[in-house]
């Protein structure tokens, strides 16, 4: 195979897919064997799927052997996740909100997993699974037929019903980003190009301009795959990691997700590495473009992007920097010795990320990229590659539509904390009926507390984490301000309830507080993974195009509220520990929350949809310091905002479009139980004096409850980076029951039904 040098870096492949070529090429299947067509079926037998919980590591297994299936029966949770009938009896119809909570807990209790937490899908984004599949393909990682089959089924199920394409997320309109990556994924797992669904999707892709109109991340993956030439990718020089820390744009200042994505992306860009050519890759070169592949001016399309994908257009500054990198830095100043030094330091940082997470990594995007880096650097049989392949399984999820990738390796600690608080808000923590469920939850949070800081904390730019909790589990190991706060509140609630043991001693509680106190920004606000390290001006360097607010940490009412309420609860029980610092922290945080209020009275939410979500949290933080409707203009204005959005049926109905556009937009399907619960919780936290509008919302939630105690999934609930939505399906249990329980406690004599 012909090879050539590019910019002094490692050799890359010449094209051997010439028209009419008789040269034999491998058509590597997903088991790494040549010339064998991948097996793919219409569907799998859902009664054979099992979800294993190994101390909160979730992996899905398909049992082809009858005896194995018999020896490992499906649980209620398995069946629920897969959309199979649970055949549960009808519960006595709820006569009041507390009955509804008990019915809900009766159902929700059956979904608690063996290690004591609640799991669920965490899907929605449509760009995660393609990265994993492309990484598998280029590293010749085996994909079982049942994985391939259910990946196909999910992508077919989530294709746009009219044009057959895919969007940025499951509720979005078709875009080049979603369509080109998911079309490619289907081809790599063995779906024929002439399948009717593929023909339809390809027509949509071509109508949108073809693959050359894709955003940066898609161009990166397609270049790794060898479907595109690296010249189409805007520069991602690893030399940026050599910048001194004092430089305003040094990567350590970026948001953690963008740091961990652009780290392996830069390494592979520098290597200009491409996968071994196969017939499928050669065919994709013909299928994905409206132009003749051999004649495409790759460099000329670096900045070509369809408007649908251009949520955050590149700034004049970024365009100028890219021009200088391409025309000055790369050809004249990028020496081999500098490249070697940058690649080696990037490689070491990647190793630290892998070591600090035991190869689970921050999320599936950098997890897939790190797999490719290790394959390129260490070889196909190395421990790093084998371990990455194992941990990648934890991103995958199976539901009634098929298999997809979650946004992280789960939401275990986050959802478990809210489940505990739900029982507390209903006044049921001392009820012996729920003690076993709560005890398992407490044991889980005990087990998942992070007990030490990262080994190379300063060297790899990590935030203090000792005593904290992650969003998912301690393997992943990234403490987050609100995750630490909600878990800590839950631990304190249970351990201060008579009859529950003290599993987490005072020193470990103090460790959590010590870490929480490091999260405050100079303004008084809190961010997510760490305090912000640069200003929002850094968005001028946002190269992702499809996302907003991605370059640095931002100030979040949700995170700030969580920390305020955790510190307030802690201070009630340990008034002498760092009391002055905690008091100042809370005062500054609440002051910032007031400044973040919008003129209409609501707060913008960055992690949930949208104003309803953040306004609930803001009103909760004000309430924790004694500011409520009757004595606070901010609380009063927040309540009035929520009430102005209540619908005739008593519910609230906010669309994900509000996150994109920054204004309240109703969801086209009508009232949602989750948004209704958020609004009601906010009103009750603020002690809104009129019970009637609250009662109407409570009635809607009760009316939507199913005879077995559950609530059905409605519209998507979560968001990140303004433009991408993500699912939190356990919210329809935890927040609905929280609202019902709060109402029962506050208005015990009110009749709702």
C-alpha positions in Angstrom: 0.0 0.0 0.0 1.4 3.4 -1.0 2.3 5.7 1.9 3.4 9.3 2.1 4.6 11.8 4.7 2.6 14.8 5.7 4.1 17.8 7.7 6.8 15.5 9.0 4.3 13.4 10.8 3.6 9.6 10.6 2.8 8.2 7.1 -0.8 8.1 5.9 -2.4 6.1 3.2 -2.7 7.0 -0.4 -6.0 6.4 -2.0 -6.3 2.9 -3.5 -10.0 3.1 -4.4 -9.3 4.2 -7.9 -12.1 3.8 -10.4 -11.8 0.4 -12.1 -9.1 -0.8 -9.9 -8.6 -4.5 -9.8 -6.4 -4.4 -6.7 -7.9 -6.7 -4.1 -9.0 -4.9 -0.9 -10.1 -6.4 2.4 -13.6 -5.8 3.5 -12.9 -6.2 7.2 -16.0 -7.1 9.1 -16.6 -6.2 12.7 -14.8 -9.3 14.0 -11.6 -8.3 12.2 -11.8 -11.1 9.6 -11.4 -10.3 6.0 -13.9 -10.9 3.2 -16.7 -12.0 5.5 -20.0 -10.1 5.4 -21.1 -8.9 8.9 -24.1 -10.8 10.2 -27.2 -8.6 10.9 -30.7 -9.8 11.7 -34.1 -8.2 11.7 -34.3 -8.2 15.5 -33.2 -10.0 18.6 -35.2 -11.8 21.2 -35.8 -9.3 23.9 -36.4 -12.0 26.5 -32.7 -12.9 26.2 -31.3 -9.5 27.1 -29.9 -8.9 30.6 -28.5 -5.8 32.2 -25.7 -6.6 34.7 -25.0 -4.3 37.6 -21.5 -4.8 38.9 -21.3 -2.2 41.7 -23.0 0.2 39.3 -21.1 -0.7 36.2 -23.9 -1.3 33.6 -23.3 -3.8 30.8 -25.9 -5.4 28.6 -25.6 -9.1 27.7 -27.5 -11.3 25.2 -27.9 -14.9 26.3 -28.0 -17.1 23.2 -27.8 -20.3 25.3 -31.2 -21.5 26.6 -29.7 -22.8 29.9 -27.8 -19.5 30.5 -31.1 -17.6 30.0 -32.9 -19.9 32.4 -30.2 -19.6 35.0 -30.2 -15.8 34.8 -33.8 -14.7 34.7 -34.9 -11.2 33.7 -35.6 -8.8 36.5 -38.4 -6.2 36.6 -35.8 -3.6 35.8 -34.6 -5.6 32.7 -38.1 -5.9 31.4 -39.0 -2.2 32.1 -35.9 -1.0 30.3 -36.7 -3.2 27.4 -40.3 -2.2 27.2 -41.5 -5.7 28.0 -44.7 -6.4 30.0 -44.3 -6.3 33.7 -47.6 -7.9 34.5 -47.9 -6.0 37.7 -51.3 -5.9 39.5 -53.3 -2.7 39.7 -52.8 -0.8 42.9 -55.6 0.7 44.9 -56.5 4.0 43.3 -54.9 7.0 45.0 -57.4 9.0 47.1 -54.9 11.7 47.9 -51.3 12.8 46.9 -49.6 10.7 49.6 -51.4 7.6 48.3 -50.0 8.5 44.8 -46.5 8.7 46.3 -46.9 5.3 47.9 -48.1 3.8 44.6 -45.2 5.5 42.8 -42.7 4.2 45.2 -44.2 0.7 45.0 -43.5 0.7 41.3 -40.1 2.6 41.5 -38.8 0.3 44.2 -38.9 -2.6 41.7 -36.5 -0.8 39.5 -33.8 -0.4 42.2 -30.7 -2.3 41.1 -28.8 -4.8 43.2 -26.1 -2.4 44.2 -28.7 -0.1 45.6 -29.1 2.6 42.9 -31.5 3.4 40.1 -30.3 3.1 36.5 -31.9 4.2 33.3 -31.1 5.2 29.7 -29.3 8.5 29.3 -29.8 8.9 25.6 -30.9 11.6 23.3 -27.7 12.9 21.5 -27.3 11.2 18.1 -23.6 11.8 17.7 -22.3 9.5 20.5 -23.0 6.0 19.1 -21.3 6.8 15.7 -18.1 7.7 17.5 -18.1 4.4 19.3 -18.9 2.3 16.2 -16.3 4.2 14.1 -13.7 3.6 16.8 -14.6 -0.1 16.9 -14.4 -0.4 13.1 -11.0 1.3 12.7 -9.5 -0.7 15.6 -11.1 -4.0 14.3 -13.0 -4.5 17.5 -15.5 -7.3 17.3 -19.2 -6.3 17.4 -21.5 -9.2 18.1 -24.4 -9.7 15.6 -26.9 -8.8 18.3 -25.3 -5.5 19.0 -25.2 -4.7 15.3 -28.8 -5.8 14.9 -30.1 -3.6 17.7 -27.9 -0.6 16.7 -29.6 -0.9 13.3 -33.0 -1.0 14.8 -32.5 2.0 17.0 -31.1 4.2 14.2 -34.0 3.1 12.0 -36.5 3.9 14.8 -35.0 7.3 15.4 -34.7 8.4 11.7 -36.8 11.4 10.9 -40.3 10.2 9.9 -40.5 12.4 6.9 -37.0 12.7 5.4 -35.2 9.7 6.9 -32.3 11.7 8.2 -31.0 12.2 11.8 -30.5 15.3 13.9 -28.2 16.4 16.7 -30.6 14.8 19.1 -33.7 12.6 19.0 -36.2 15.5 18.8 -34.2 17.6 16.4 -34.5 18.1 12.7 -32.3 16.3 10.2 -28.8 17.8 9.9 -25.6 16.9 8.1 -24.0 16.1 11.4 -26.6 13.6 12.5 -27.3 12.1 9.1 -23.8 11.6 7.8 -22.5 10.0 11.1 -25.5 7.7 11.6 -25.7 6.7 7.9 -22.0 5.8 8.2 -22.6 3.8 11.3 -25.3 1.8 9.6 -23.0 1.0 6.7 -20.2 0.0 9.0 -22.4 -2.5 10.9 -23.4 -4.1 7.6 -26.6 -2.4 6.4 -26.7 -2.3 2.6 -26.5 1.0 0.8 -29.6 0.1 -1.3 -31.8 -0.6 1.7 -34.9 1.7 1.4 -34.1 3.5 4.6 -30.5 4.2 3.5 -31.6 5.4 0.1 -34.0 7.9 1.8 -31.4 9.0 4.3 -28.8 9.4 1.5 -31.1 11.6 -0.5 -31.6 13.8 2.5 -27.8 14.0 3.1 -27.3 15.0 -0.5 -30.1 17.6 -0.4 -28.2 19.1 2.6 -25.0 19.3 0.6 -23.4 16.0 1.4 -20.6 15.2 3.8 -18.4 18.2 2.9 -21.1 20.3 4.7 -20.6 18.5 8.0 -19.3 20.3 11.1 -15.8 19.8 12.6 -16.5 16.7 14.8 -18.0 14.8 11.8 -15.1 15.7 9.6 -12.7 14.5 12.2 -14.3 11.0 12.5 -14.7 10.6 8.8 -11.0 11.5 8.3 -10.0 8.9 10.9 -12.1 6.4 9.0 -10.4 7.4 5.7 -13.6 8.5 4.0 -12.3 12.1 4.0 -8.9 13.6 3.6 -7.4 15.2 6.7 -7.0 18.5 4.8 -10.7 19.1 5.4 -10.3 19.2 9.2 -9.5 22.6 10.7 -6.3 22.4 12.7 -6.3 20.9 16.1 -2.6 21.2 17.0 -1.4 19.4 20.1 1.2 22.1 20.5 -1.6 24.1 22.3 -0.9 21.8 25.3 2.6 23.1 25.5 1.4 26.7 26.2 2.4 27.9 29.6 -0.5 28.0 32.1 -0.5 31.8 32.2 -1.5 32.1 28.6 -5.2 33.1 28.4 -6.1 30.4 25.9 -4.1 27.6 27.4 -6.2 24.3 27.3 -6.3 23.8 31.0 -8.6 26.8 31.1 -11.2 25.1 28.8 -14.3 23.3 30.0 -13.4 19.7 31.0 -15.4 18.1 28.2 -13.8 20.2 25.5 -10.4 19.6 27.0 -10.8 15.8 27.0 -12.2 15.7 23.5 -9.7 18.0 21.8 -6.8 16.2 23.6 -7.1 12.9 21.6 -8.5 14.7 18.6 -5.3 16.8 18.4 -3.1 13.7 18.8 -4.8 11.9 15.9 -4.9 15.1 13.8 -1.2 15.5 14.3 -0.6 11.9 13.3 -3.0 12.1 10.4 -3.7 8.5 11.0 -6.4 6.7 8.9 -7.9 3.3 9.1 -7.0 0.4 6.9 -9.0 0.7 3.7 -11.9 -1.6 3.1 -14.6 -1.9 0.4 -17.1 -0.3 2.8 -14.8 2.7 3.2 -14.3 3.0 -0.5 -18.1 2.7 -1.1 -18.8 5.4 1.5 -16.5 7.7 -0.5 -19.0 7.4 -3.3 -22.2 7.5 -1.2 -21.6 10.4 1.2 -20.7 13.2 -1.3 -22.5 15.1 -4.0 -19.1 15.7 -5.7 -16.8 13.3 -7.4 -14.6 12.1 -4.5 -11.4 12.2 -6.4 -11.9 15.8 -7.4 -13.0 17.3 -4.0 -10.9 20.3 -2.9 -10.6 19.1 0.7 -8.9 22.2 2.0 -11.5 24.3 0.4 -14.2 22.7 2.5 -12.7 23.2 5.9 -15.2 25.9 6.7 -18.1 24.6 4.6 -21.0 23.8 7.0 -24.8 23.6 6.5 -26.8 26.3 8.4 -28.6 23.6 10.3 -25.4 22.5 11.9 -24.0 26.0 12.4 -25.5 26.8 15.8 -22.3 28.6 16.8 -20.6 30.0 13.7 -16.9 30.4 13.9 -15.7 33.8 14.9 -13.5 36.1 12.8 -10.8 35.4 15.4 -10.9 31.6 15.0 -11.0 31.9 11.3 -7.9 34.1 11.4 -6.1 31.7 13.7 -7.0 28.7 11.5 -5.7 30.5 8.4 -2.4 31.3 10.2 -2.1 27.7 11.4 -2.7 26.3 7.9 -0.7 28.8 5.9 2.1 29.8 8.3 2.5 27.5 11.3 2.1 24.1 9.6 4.4 24.6 6.6 7.1 26.9 8.0 7.2 26.7 11.9 5.9 23.3 12.9 9.1 21.4 13.4 9.4 17.7 13.8 10.9 18.1 17.3 8.1 20.4 18.4 5.5 18.0 17.0 7.2 15.1 18.9 7.2 17.0 22.1 3.5 18.0 21.8 2.4 14.5 20.9 4.3 13.0 23.8 2.8 15.4 26.3 -0.7 14.8 24.8 -0.1 11.1 25.1 0.9 11.4 28.7 -2.3 13.5 29.5 -4.4 10.8 27.7 -2.7 8.2 29.9 -3.5 10.1 33.0 -7.2 10.4 32.0 -7.3 6.7 31.4 -5.5 5.9 34.7 -7.7 8.2 36.8 -10.9 6.6 35.4 -9.6 3.0 34.9 -10.3 3.6 31.2 -13.9 4.5 31.8 -13.1 8.1 30.8 -15.2 11.2 31.2 -17.7 10.4 28.5 -18.2 8.3 25.3 -16.7 10.9 23.0 -13.3 11.0 24.5 -13.6 7.4 25.4 -13.9 6.4 21.8 -11.1 8.7 20.7 -8.8 7.5 23.4 -9.4 3.9 22.2 -8.2 4.9 18.8 -5.2 6.7 20.2 -4.2 3.6 22.2 -4.7 1.4 19.1 -2.4 3.7 17.0 0.2 4.1 19.8 0.2 0.8 21.7 -1.0 -1.7 19.1 -4.1 -3.9 18.8 -3.3 -6.4 21.5 -2.1 -3.9 24.2 -3.7 -3.7 27.6 -4.9 -0.2 27.0 -6.8 -1.2 23.9 -8.3 -4.3 25.6 -9.4 -2.3 28.6 -10.9 0.5 26.5 -12.9 -2.1 24.6 -14.2 -3.5 27.9 -15.2 -0.1 29.4 -16.9 1.0 26.2 -19.6 -1.5 26.9 -20.7 0.6 29.8 -21.8 3.5 27.6 -24.3 1.2 25.7 -28.0 0.8 26.5 -30.8 -1.3 25.1 -34.4 -0.3 25.1 -37.5 -1.3 23.1 -36.2 0.6 20.1 -32.7 -0.9 20.1 -29.2 -0.2 21.2 -27.6 3.3 21.5 -25.0 5.2 23.6 -25.7 7.0 26.8 -24.3 10.4 27.4 -22.0 9.0 30.2 -21.6 5.6 31.8 -24.9 6.3 33.7 -26.7 8.6 36.0 -26.4 6.4 39.1 -25.4 8.7 42.0 -27.5 11.6 40.6 -30.8 9.7 40.4 -30.3 7.8 43.6 -29.8 11.0 45.5 -33.1 12.4 44.2 -34.9 9.1 44.9 -33.9 9.4 48.6 -35.0 13.0 48.8 -38.3 12.1 47.3 -39.1 9.8 50.2 -38.0 12.5 52.6 -40.2 15.2 51.1 -43.2 12.9 51.5 -42.3 12.4 55.2 -41.8 8.7 54.7 -38.2 8.2 55.7 -39.3 6.7 59.1 -41.9 4.4 57.5 -40.6 0.8 57.9 -42.2 0.0 54.5 -39.4 1.9 52.7 -36.5 1.3 55.0 -35.0 -1.6 53.0 -35.0 0.4 49.8 -33.5 3.4 51.6 -30.9 1.4 53.4 -29.7 0.0 50.1 -29.5 3.5 48.7 -27.5 4.7 51.7 -25.1 1.8 51.3 -24.7 2.6 47.7 -23.8 6.3 48.3 -21.4 5.1 51.0 -19.7 2.8 48.5 -19.6 5.4 45.8 -18.1 8.3 47.7 -14.8 9.3 46.2 -12.2 8.8 48.9 -9.1 10.4 47.4 -8.0 13.1 45.0 -6.6 12.4 41.6 -3.0 11.2 41.8 -1.7 13.8 39.4 -4.3 16.5 40.2 -2.2 19.5 39.4 -0.3 18.0 36.5 -3.4 16.9 34.6 -5.4 20.0 35.7 -8.1 18.2 37.7 -10.3 19.8 40.4 -10.2 18.6 44.0 -12.7 15.7 44.5 -12.0 14.0 47.8 -15.3 13.4 49.6 -17.4 14.0 46.5 -19.6 12.0 44.3 -19.7 11.7 40.5 -22.7 12.0 38.3 -22.5 8.3 37.5 -20.0 6.3 39.7 -16.7 6.6 41.4 -14.9 4.7 38.6 -15.6 7.6 36.3 -14.5 9.8 39.2 -15.3 13.3 38.1 -16.9 15.1 41.0 -19.5 17.7 40.0 -20.8 20.5 42.3 -24.4 19.6 42.2 -23.8 15.8 42.3 -21.8 16.2 45.4 -24.4 18.4 46.9 -27.5 16.2 46.2 -25.7 13.1 47.4 -24.5 14.8 50.5 -28.0 16.0 51.3 -29.4 12.5 50.9 -26.7 11.0 53.2 -27.3 13.6 55.9 -31.1 13.1 55.6 -30.9 9.4 56.1 -28.2 9.3 58.7 -30.1 11.8 60.8 -33.2 9.7 60.6 -33.8 7.5 63.6 -33.0 3.9 62.8 -30.4 4.5 60.1 -26.8 3.7 60.8 -23.9 6.2 60.3 -22.1 4.7 57.4 -20.3 7.9 56.4 -18.6 9.4 59.4 -18.1 13.0 60.2 -14.7 13.3 58.7 -15.9 12.0 55.3 -18.8 14.5 55.5 -16.2 17.2 56.2 -14.2 16.0 53.2 -17.3 16.6 51.0 -17.8 20.1 52.5 -14.2 21.0 52.0 -14.5 20.0 48.3 -17.8 21.9 47.9 -16.2 25.1 49.2 -13.7 25.0 46.4 -16.4 25.3 43.7 -17.4 29.0 44.1 -16.6 31.4 41.3 -15.4 35.0 42.1 -19.0 36.2 41.4 -20.4 33.9 44.0 -21.9 31.4 41.6 -21.0 27.8 41.1 -20.2 26.0 37.9 -20.3 22.2 37.2 -16.9 20.3 37.3 -14.8 23.2 38.5 -14.8 27.0 38.9 -14.4 28.8 35.6 -10.9 29.3 34.5 -11.4 31.8 31.7 -14.1 34.2 30.6 -16.9 33.7 28.1 -14.9 35.5 25.5 -13.3 32.1 25.0 -16.3 31.1 22.9 -14.6 33.1 20.1 -12.5 29.9 19.8 -15.5 27.5 19.8 -14.7 25.2 16.9 -17.4 22.6 17.5 -20.1 24.7 15.6 -23.0 22.6 16.7 -22.9 23.6 20.4 -23.0 26.8 22.4 -21.4 27.6 25.7 -18.8 24.8 25.3 -15.4 26.3 25.7 -15.4 27.2 29.4 -17.3 26.6 32.6 -20.4 28.7 33.0 -22.4 30.0 36.0 -25.4 27.8 36.7 -28.4 28.6 38.9 -29.0 24.8 39.2 -25.5 24.1 40.5 -25.4 27.1 42.7 -28.7 26.2 44.4 -27.6 22.6 45.0 -24.4 23.8 46.8 -26.3 26.4 48.8 -28.9 23.9 50.0 -26.3 21.3 50.9 -24.3 23.8 52.9 -27.4 25.0 54.6 -28.4 21.5 55.6 -24.9 20.7 56.8 -24.6 23.9 58.9 -27.8 22.9 60.8 -26.2 19.7 62.0 -22.5 20.8 62.3 -22.7 24.5 63.1 -19.1 24.8 64.2 -17.3 23.4 61.1 -16.1 26.2 58.8 -19.2 28.2 59.8 -17.9 31.6 58.8 -16.8 30.4 55.4 -20.1 28.6 54.8 -22.1 31.7 55.8 -20.1 33.9 53.4 -20.4 31.3 50.6 -24.1 31.1 51.0 -24.6 34.9 51.1 -22.5 35.4 48.0 -24.2 32.6 46.1 -27.7 33.8 46.9 -26.8 37.3 45.9 -25.5 36.0 42.5 -28.7 33.9 42.0 -30.7 37.2 42.3 -28.6 38.8 39.6 -29.1 35.9 37.3 -32.9 36.3 37.3 -34.3 37.3 33.9 -36.5 40.4 33.5 -39.6 38.1 33.1 -38.9 36.6 36.5 -37.5 33.2 35.5 -34.0 31.8 35.4 -32.4 30.1 32.3 -31.6 26.4 32.8 -28.5 24.9 31.3 -29.1 21.2 32.3 -32.8 20.8 32.1 -35.7 22.2 30.0 -35.4 25.1 30.7 -36.7 28.1 32.5 -39.1 25.9 34.5 -36.1 23.8 35.6 -33.8 26.6 36.7 -36.6 28.6 38.3 -37.5 25.7 40.5 -33.9 25.5 41.8 -33.5 29.3 42.2 -36.7 29.5 44.3 -35.4 26.6 46.4 -32.1 28.4 47.1 -33.9 31.6 48.1 -36.2 29.6 50.3 -33.3 28.0 52.1 -32.2 31.5 53.3 -35.8 32.5 54.3 -36.7 34.4 51.1 -40.2 33.4 50.0 -43.1 34.9 48.1 -44.3 37.1 51.0 -41.0 38.8 51.8 -38.8 38.6 48.7 -39.4 40.5 45.4 -37.2 37.9 43.6 -39.2 35.0 44.9 -42.5 36.7 44.1 -41.4 37.5 40.6 -40.2 33.9 40.1 -43.6 32.6 41.2 -45.5 35.0 38.9 -43.3 33.9 36.0 -44.2 30.3 36.6 -47.9 31.0 37.1 -48.0 33.0 33.8 -47.0 29.7 32.0 -49.5 27.4 33.7 -51.9 25.9 31.1 -55.7 25.5 31.4 -55.3 21.8 32.4 -53.1 22.8 35.3 -49.8 21.7 33.8 -46.7 23.2 32.4 -45.3 22.4 28.9 -41.9 23.8 28.0 -40.1 22.7 24.8 -36.4 22.0 24.3 -36.5 24.9 21.8 -36.4 27.2 24.8 -32.9 26.1 25.5 -31.8 26.9 22.0 -33.5 30.3 21.7 -33.4 31.6 25.2 -37.1 32.2 25.5 -40.0 30.2 27.0 -41.6 28.0 24.3 -44.5 25.6 24.8 -44.1 22.0 23.9 -46.3 21.1 21.0 -47.6 17.9 22.7 -49.0 19.8 25.7 -48.5 19.6 29.4 -45.6 17.4 30.7 -45.6 15.8 34.2 -41.9 16.6 34.7 -42.2 20.3 33.9 -45.4 20.5 35.9 -43.6 18.9 38.9 -40.7 21.4 38.6 -43.1 24.4 38.6 -45.1 23.1 41.5 -42.0 22.4 43.6 -40.8 25.9 42.9 -44.1 27.4 44.0 -44.3 25.4 47.1 -40.6 26.1 48.0 -41.5 29.8 47.7 -44.6 29.3 49.8 -46.9 30.7 47.2 -50.1 31.5 49.2 -52.8 30.4 46.8 -53.3 26.7 46.8 -55.7 26.5 43.9 -53.2 26.7 41.0 -50.9 24.2 42.8 -53.8 21.9 43.4 -54.6 21.9 39.6 -51.1 20.8 38.8 -51.1 18.1 41.5 -54.4 16.8 40.0 -52.8 16.5 36.5 -49.9 14.5 37.9 -52.2 12.2 39.8 -54.4 11.8 36.7 -51.4 10.8 34.6 -50.3 8.1 37.1 -50.9 4.5 35.7 -52.8 1.8 37.6 -49.5 0.1 38.5 -48.0 3.3 40.0 -45.8 4.4 37.1 -45.8 7.5 34.9 -45.2 7.2 31.2 -42.4 8.8 29.3 -43.2 12.1 27.7 -41.0 14.7 26.0 -37.2 15.0 26.6 -36.2 16.6 29.9 -32.5 17.5 29.8 -30.1 19.6 27.8 -26.4 20.5 27.6 -24.5 23.2 25.7 -27.7 24.9 24.8 -28.4 22.9 21.6 -28.3 19.2 22.5 -31.1 17.5 24.4 -30.6 14.4 26.6 -33.1 12.1 28.5 -33.6 11.8 32.2 -36.3 9.2 32.3 -36.2 8.8 36.1 -37.3 12.4 36.5 -40.9 11.3 35.8 -40.7 9.3 39.0 -38.5 11.4 41.4 -39.8 14.9 40.7 -43.5 13.9 40.4 -43.4 12.1 43.7 -41.4 15.0 45.2 -44.1 17.4 44.2 -46.9 15.1 45.4 -45.1 14.5 48.7 -44.4 18.2 49.3 -48.1 19.0 48.7 -49.2 16.2 51.1 -46.9 17.7 53.8 -47.8 21.3 53.2 -51.6 20.8 52.6 -52.5 17.6 54.5 -56.2 18.5 54.6 -56.6 19.6 51.0 -58.8 17.4 48.8 -57.5 17.0 45.3 -59.7 14.2 43.8 
